[in-house]
Amino acid sequence: MNQIAQHLPVLIILFPLCATLLCPLISHFSPDWGKRSVISALFLSVVCAVWQLVIVVSSGESIHYFLGGWKPPIGIEFAVDNVNAVIILLVAVISWTTSLFSSPFEKKERTRSLYSAGYYSMLAFLAVGLLGMSTTGDAFNLYVFMEITAISGYGLIAVGEEKGPIASFRYLMTGTIGASMYLLGVGFLYASTGTLNMADLADKMPQLTDSPLIIIAVACLIVGFGIKMALFPLHGWQPAAHSYAHPGADPMIAGIMIKIPAYAMLRFFYCIFIEDSKVMQLFFAALGVMAVLGVLFGSLKALRYDTYNKILAYSSIGQVGYIAMGFAIGNVYGLIGAVLHIVSHAFMKAGLFYTSGALKYRYGIHETTYLGQVYRKMPVTSLTMVVCALSMIGLPPFAGFFSKWYLALGAIQKGQYIFVAVLILSSLLGAIYFFRIIEKLFMEREKISDEENNMRTEKKGKELPWQMLVPLIVVVAAVILIGLFNAYIAGDVLKPVITEVFLK
Amino acid sequence: MKKSNSNKKLAAGLIAIIILVGASALKIGSFLPVIGAQDTPANSYLSEYYISHAVEDTASHNIVTAVLADYRGFDTLFETCVLFLSGITAVMILSTKKKISHDKTIRTINDNSEHIFSSNIMDAAFRIVVPIILIYGIYVLIHGEISLGGGFQAGALLACAYLLDRIIPSFQMRVKHITDEIALITAGTGALFYVITGILPMLNGGNFLEFNKLPFGSGAGDIAGLHSTGILMIEIGVTLCVMGIIITILEVVLERTDFDD
């Protein structure tokens, strides 16, 4: 038991990696078993992630795993502390539920066994990339995982709806610029320190606070991560990519693919660079401006659309703005709010995209105008939609309220009242566009007739296959539980690490 | 008229951005340390360690291999995975396009017993060139640890041999036709071989990819033997993966293009 526990950080990545590499071989004989191997490997990752979180929180010490047995800075290191472990569990859970969710889609579209293998390999690789990005303690290793995430993302967007290939091509162009900017930033850091290990970089920073190379590196990193996380002026690729991606994989793309770069940005800014220095304060001010504009832009733009996916995509731009706002506030509550918002928004947005996928699966629609009376036929989907929407607006006791609450506390403590005003204003705007959806769901006349309904589904009376219902229930449970236990998560799990490591 | 005007403005804006970035790049260059200078951080900290300890630590006489396959072997694993992933993505994106049936070309071969563009010279050249390429590919694979070369190049060379067979028109099929699915399975198995090389030390009490703890050779002290075995194993994995992916992409594209020459 102890021997397995010692390898947990790498095992979480190895399970889906082995499954995805074996997937073409297994699918050659039986596509169903190829799919099942990926789903069960991701489930094992969830189990390991829970185990790892328990170990890290109960011992209060971070885990360091040296790959190849080489001690850093010579080799690559995996470093897991409380914050990391929470993010890894989040990625594992959403990857597993998404792999389950897309199973009926894939079955419907399967033309030959290679299609099934390819789809599930890309999905598992997306999980591997995101898990790696949140685990690694090495700046270049992070780039490699970022590349894995990006390429599988391009693939999953391109195999989506009709406009998918174009959206994917746009993301490919901008995403490549983002990755190059990140690599350039790491190059400048290497030129001025000679090391790639994050802890080692942090040790070398105090002598280099005002070095011009470091300033340029920070600027490159902001642009690189900003493109990857769709921060306001760099968000151009995001709405199309999130609306036209494969409906089965969309929850993962929209839910966590833009959150993990945000988390990596947090790591770089608060663990490596010296956040009190004059230069970093200037950068944080710039980040704050981008965040405020992004929140307002995303919320206003979401009002304009009638397509469900587009509304959700633009609202994501606003929500990423909240996370950046937390970085810009930069005190304990601000950072707790940012991390908690990464987690809660990932669940909420994944949940909303699950409902979008469910609608697509059953009726083939994305327009909100067709939502009338759908709640009679799809009660669980509608419940998820309502819970996640209320959480997005920020109503207690759901998760979204508490992350915004911590952000507001941090802003008040620092005296930055403009952030509080923006938070309230955008929550009101969010209420407008989400209540529009909820109103259509319950009040509007029925647009999809029973006849059509019968034509489009094989079995009458059954809402969805069980593979699609499980993710919906998991997400609803997560949104409510994070809301109820927010004091424990924020106070006992996140706060010790944030005060000791991030704000030392 | 209006549209072309806005296009002009866009172009002007883009040119301005390019000039701005270019100018700042020139300025940034002056902050960077001089290439090859001894006292820069990049040259005096880690690289010094690698240069002075690589042979002793890994028993590899090629420092590039030592860093690539041993010190930072985990990065290389995922570089290989990036290739595998790109192959899958190519298959998935192109699978929406229709395949073009090659009945026509096959019929020409059967009916006239010769392809219109096949020739004796190309056939003879093929028979001489391909074995040489194959031998050179295996040489590059095995010799990668000591001199230049390694899995990536070897895989490309081996795939080249198949590529020649596929694109040179001939009197008869020379090698068995490999479908994209088989090629993809080969690539996946190759990358999995790399992962298994990493998992073996874990069963023996080491960390992932810790070659010192590989369960072969004469025990823990045999650095030269264990590291050479480990590096050779991952190079074989990389070779299989690269070869498979190149063939996959080639097959997927060839199935959907109609060259009429």
Interface residues (C-beta under 8 A of the other chain):
Chain A: Q3 H7 V10 L14 L17 C18 L21 L22 C23 P24 L25 H28 Y65 F66 L67 G68 G69 W70 P73 I74 G75 I76 T111 S113 L114 Y115 A117 G118 Y119 S121 M122 F125 V128 G132 F140 N141 V144 F145 E147 I148 I151 S152 Y154 G155 A158 V159 P165 F188 Y190 A191 S192 T193 G194 T195 K204 S211 P212 L213 I216
Chain B: I28 F31 L32 P33 T40 P41 A42 N43 S44 Y45 L46 S47 Y49 Y50 D70 Y71 R72 G73 F74 D75 F78 E79 C81 V82 F84 L85 S86 I88 T89 V91 M92 I93 S95 T96 D180 E181 L184 I185 G188 T189 A191 L192 V195 I199 P201 M202 G205 G206 N207 F208 L209 E210 F211 N212 K213
